Amino acid sequence: MDSSVLAFLGVFSAIALVVGIIWYIVIAIACMKMFTKANEAGWKGWIPILNTYTIYSICWEGKFFWIWFVLRIVEAYTVNSQNTVVAVLNAVAMICATVINLIRSLRLSKSFGHGVGFGIGLLFLEPIFLLILGFGKSQYVGKPEGKLV
């Protein structure tokens, strides 16, 4: 490879790394503020898997996090399979994980006194809506009643 291409890739990688770290810090702070509102320890917002588990715990039950987590692992390890059965397994895991994530988003919205529209926002623009929950006027009202939504 040409040295100018390698230099460009190096600079691009460094910029992407810095932006990723800044983005992670912003989201961790938003989670920390949101968890504090929900009477959870704010430091949980800084630990990657624990922060997602805590989000599930404050709006649903932790066991649904583990189901979602296993589905995401299955999805990741079966993504490029040439085997039809494995490809179908991947599709089923992806659909189930998405449905669980949708329900979690709707429940999290209700946990902070918002409606379905805010829940859809959490599903598609989660980082922005987590910032709104953490830094906005939203107050934690508890886990929504009912089995799913």
C-alpha positions as CSV (number, residue, x, y, z in Angstrom):
1,M,0.0,0.0,0.0
2,D,1.0,3.6,-0.6
3,S,2.3,5.4,2.5
4,S,-0.3,8.2,2.0
5,V,-3.1,5.7,2.1
6,L,-1.7,4.2,5.3
7,A,-1.3,7.6,6.8
8,F,-5.0,8.5,5.9
9,L,-6.2,5.2,7.4
10,G,-4.2,5.9,10.6
11,V,-5.6,9.4,11.0
12,F,-9.1,8.2,10.2
13,S,-8.8,5.4,12.8
14,A,-7.5,7.8,15.4
15,I,-10.4,10.2,14.8
16,A,-12.9,7.4,14.9
17,L,-11.4,6.2,18.2
18,V,-11.6,9.6,19.8
19,V,-15.1,10.2,18.6
20,G,-16.1,6.7,19.9
21,I,-14.6,7.4,23.3
22,I,-16.3,10.8,23.6
23,W,-19.7,9.2,22.5
24,Y,-19.3,6.5,25.1
25,I,-18.6,9.0,27.8
26,V,-21.7,11.1,26.9
27,I,-23.9,8.0,26.9
28,A,-22.4,6.7,30.2
29,I,-23.1,10.1,31.8
30,A,-26.7,10.0,30.5
31,C,-27.2,6.5,31.9
32,M,-25.6,7.6,35.2
33,K,-28.1,10.4,35.5
34,M,-31.0,8.2,34.5
35,F,-30.0,5.4,36.9
36,T,-29.8,8.0,39.7
37,K,-33.4,9.1,39.0
38,A,-34.4,5.4,39.2
39,N,-32.7,4.9,42.6
40,E,-29.9,2.8,41.1
41,A,-26.2,3.4,41.6
42,G,-25.0,5.9,39.0
43,W,-21.7,4.1,38.5
44,K,-23.5,1.3,36.7
45,G,-23.8,3.6,33.7
46,W,-20.1,3.3,33.0
47,I,-19.9,-0.5,32.7
48,P,-21.0,-1.7,29.2
49,I,-23.0,-4.8,29.8
50,L,-24.1,-3.8,33.3
51,N,-25.6,-0.6,32.1
52,T,-27.8,-2.4,29.6
53,Y,-28.8,-5.0,32.3
54,T,-29.7,-2.1,34.6
55,I,-31.9,-0.5,32.0
56,Y,-33.8,-3.8,31.7
57,S,-34.0,-4.1,35.5
58,I,-35.5,-0.6,36.0
59,C,-38.2,-1.1,33.5
60,W,-38.8,-4.9,33.2
61,E,-36.9,-7.8,34.6
62,G,-33.3,-8.7,34.4
63,K,-34.1,-12.1,32.9
64,F,-35.2,-10.5,29.7
65,F,-31.8,-8.9,29.3
66,W,-30.2,-12.4,29.4
67,I,-32.7,-13.7,26.8
68,W,-31.9,-10.6,24.6
69,F,-28.2,-11.0,25.2
70,V,-28.1,-14.7,24.2
71,L,-30.2,-13.9,21.1
72,R,-27.7,-11.2,20.1
73,I,-24.8,-13.7,20.5
74,V,-26.6,-16.3,18.4
75,E,-27.2,-13.6,15.8
76,A,-23.6,-12.5,15.8
77,Y,-22.2,-16.0,15.4
78,T,-24.6,-17.0,12.6
79,V,-24.7,-13.9,10.5
80,N,-22.7,-15.0,7.4
81,S,-23.6,-18.7,7.3
82,Q,-24.2,-20.4,4.0
83,N,-26.2,-23.1,5.8
84,T,-30.0,-22.5,5.3
85,V,-30.9,-23.8,8.8
86,V,-28.3,-21.5,10.4
87,A,-29.5,-18.6,8.3
88,V,-33.1,-19.1,9.5
89,L,-31.8,-19.4,13.1
90,N,-30.1,-16.0,12.5
91,A,-33.3,-14.4,11.2
92,V,-35.4,-15.8,14.1
93,A,-32.8,-14.6,16.6
94,M,-32.7,-11.1,15.0
95,I,-36.5,-10.8,15.0
96,C,-36.8,-12.0,18.6
97,A,-34.1,-9.7,19.8
98,T,-35.7,-6.7,18.0
99,V,-39.1,-7.5,19.5
100,I,-37.6,-7.7,23.0
101,N,-35.7,-4.4,22.4
102,L,-39.0,-2.8,21.3
103,I,-40.8,-3.9,24.4
104,R,-37.9,-2.7,26.6
105,S,-38.0,0.7,24.9
106,L,-41.7,1.0,25.4
107,R,-41.5,-0.1,29.0
108,L,-38.5,2.3,29.7
109,S,-40.6,5.1,28.3
110,K,-43.5,4.3,30.6
111,S,-41.1,3.9,33.5
112,F,-40.3,7.6,33.1
113,G,-43.9,8.8,32.5
114,H,-43.7,9.0,28.7
115,G,-45.8,7.4,26.0
116,V,-45.5,5.2,23.0
117,G,-43.9,7.9,20.8
118,F,-41.1,8.4,23.2
119,G,-40.6,4.6,23.3
120,I,-40.3,4.5,19.5
121,G,-37.8,7.3,19.9
122,L,-35.8,5.2,22.3
123,L,-35.9,2.3,19.9
124,F,-34.5,4.2,16.9
125,L,-32.5,7.1,18.5
126,E,-31.7,5.6,21.8
127,P,-28.6,7.7,22.7
128,I,-30.5,11.0,22.2
129,F,-33.5,9.8,24.1
130,L,-31.3,8.5,27.0
131,L,-29.8,12.0,27.2
132,I,-33.4,13.3,27.4
133,L,-34.2,10.9,30.2
134,G,-31.0,11.6,32.1
135,F,-30.8,15.3,31.8
136,G,-34.5,16.3,31.1
137,K,-37.3,16.8,33.5
138,S,-38.4,13.1,33.3
139,Q,-39.0,11.4,36.7
140,Y,-38.9,7.7,37.3
141,V,-42.4,6.5,38.2
142,G,-41.6,2.8,38.5
143,K,-41.9,-0.3,36.4
144,P,-45.0,-0.4,34.3
145,E,-47.7,-2.9,35.4
146,G,-48.5,-5.8,33.2
147,K,-46.6,-8.6,31.5
148,L,-45.2,-6.9,28.4
149,V,-46.1,-3.3,27.6
